Amino acid sequence: MMKSYAHVETPITIDRPAVIIPVEEYMELLKEAGYRSTPTLSREITQARARFRKGRYIQWKKLKNELL
């Protein structure tokens, strides 16, 4: 299950139209859309976040050039 709340250290800047809704409504929308968290998906997301924190990721410019 997704965490309901997060602590943000730095201010969030929104530079385009956005909608802000309560977490409870967001969770209900996910449920209605058919989102289902799975153990495999949760594990992959956790591992990806750890790799990112350690600086192990592909730079966007390199990935973009490989895709073109």
Phi, psi and omega in degrees: 000145181287149174294144182276327185224152179222149177266129182252121182282324183246154180296149178262129178251127179248117184249019176208168181304139181214158176239130179249125180229158177296151181304320181301317179293322178298316179297321178294320177297319177299317180297316179296327181281354178090012179292129176226119177285135179242155179302321180295314180298315179300318179295317180296321179294316178300316179295319180295319178296320179296316178299319180297315179300327180278358178084014180262089178206167180266130177297141183303316182300319180294314179297316180299316180295325178290329181282334182279000000 
